[in-house]
Amino acid sequence: MASSVQAPPPPPPPVMPPRQPRSFAGPVVLIVLGVFFLLRSLGLIPWYNWGRMFAHYWPLLLILWGVVKLIEYQQANRAGIRPRGLGAGGFILIIVLVVAGLGATEFYRWNPNFQEWCNGSDADNLPWCGHTYSFSDELQQPFPPGGALHVSSERGAINITTSEDNQVHVTVHKRVRADREDQADGWNKATTPRVSVSGQVVTVDANTHGAGEHWVSSDLDIAVPRKASAVVSTHHGDISIMGRDGNADVTSQDGDVSITDLNGAANVNLDHSSARLSQISSDVTIEGRANDVSLEDIKGTVRLDGDFMESVKLSHIAKPVTFKSSRTDMDFTKLDGYLNLDSGDLEANGVSGPLRLRTRSKDIMLSGTTSDVRLENENGTVEIHVNKLGNMEVKNRKGDIRIYVPLKAGFQLDAQARDGEIQSDFESLKIQNGDDHSTATGSVNGGGPRMMISNEHGTIEIRSGVPTPPPVPAVPKISHGGDTPGPAEPSEN
């Protein structure tokens, strides 16, 4: 009898470990970024606001990423599986996010008014600027007798002229940057200029801030009676005032100021702006941080006090001039000719003294001086052509000194040079040139005004004769470039 043998049961299939789920951190961050791009595409967020939000709040994306990873870690522990790591794709995405975020933050820290790039003529080619829509308007208001005009604007040019009646006339030329025309229409209505009267003061407010941070520029052409004084301020735009019997007080940032035919005083405060004033019958004061400054035909006193980054040009100033900057301190009685000052040179013709000048790192050329001169300089040459000799004290360092006096002028000289020679056309002077120290003393033509000259690391020359003074150059006009900020700043005068 055959016996049956029972076969063993088959082994159970192997148990597979739970599969690690995919991480949702990367997709969640991409979804958030996608939402912001969608809002931008719909025109709900301007480009510059989108960029500013990303520059300020991009670390929140990293925080969101970390929260998602923490939730995934806790879920994996409860399921008894190994938590999923960061992964190569996630690592690359984090690196890109951090680099872009840090770059955006530093850029906005360097230029917080990024949207101001939309001021230029090429703004239509920049994707964050949108399109430009133009609007115009006219306002009119009775002007009180003996009244004063106050004008304020955040952005846009201001042009003040003389009216033919006793009214204030305001013509508005407005530009609005927006993604759509309906947006521009809304911002135009929100920025309607305001004209108000309080007692003797008529106030014109461009109201460009009515649209919040959206870019709006309003150019104002304002005509008022000639006798009215004017107080004007703008942050981004040119200012022009022509034909006033009253005073003009101007505050300008990132623009050019032009004042012509003013019978009152002019007080100008500049911040990265330029100024050109001409035909002013009273005093002129310019303060602040200026680019170019040009003054011509001023019948009152002139006071310049601040930092002058490019050039200062003066011509025909009838009364005393005072100039103070971080490098130069100067004053004199009047100016029949011209004076040009920039970062490396000072040239003047027809300065009436007494002249006091203290500066550094400039080549100085003075022609036609007629009175006392007191001058200190270093790191530059000094050349003085005297028409009528007065007392003179000149000190220089690391630069030559040349002084031309009339052949028949009488004077007393006391000069000394360290590490330099002394030369003279006058034989009556006693000159001793040594290896490291030179002196010159004596009287010429019976004596007269006293000349005290000292120099270190440079020569001293006392020459006879006065060359023909150069002609008075024309004062160049300052270009008006709209409300776009100017170029980078060179060294201060």
Secondary structure by P-SEA (a helix, b strand, c coil): cbbbbbbccccccccccccbbbbaaaaaaaaaaaaaaaaaaaccccaaaaaaaaaccaaaaaaaaaaaaaaaaaaaaaaccccccccaaaaaaaaaaaaaaaaaaaaaaaccccccccccccccccccccbbbbbbbbbbbbbccbbbbbbbbcbbbbbbbbbcccbbbbbbbbbbbcccaaaaaaaaaaccbbbbbcccbbbbbcccccccccbbbbbbbccccccbbbbbbbcbbbbbbccccbbbbbbbccbbbbbccccbbbbbbbccbbbbbccccbbbbbbccccbbbbccccbbbbbbcccccbbbbcccccbbbbbccccccccccccccccccccccccccccccbbbbbcccbbbbcccccbbbbbbccbbbbbbbccccbbbbbbccbbbbbbccccccbbbbbbbcccccccccccbbbbbcccccccccccccccbbbbbbbccbbbbbbcccccccccccbbbbbbccccccccccccc
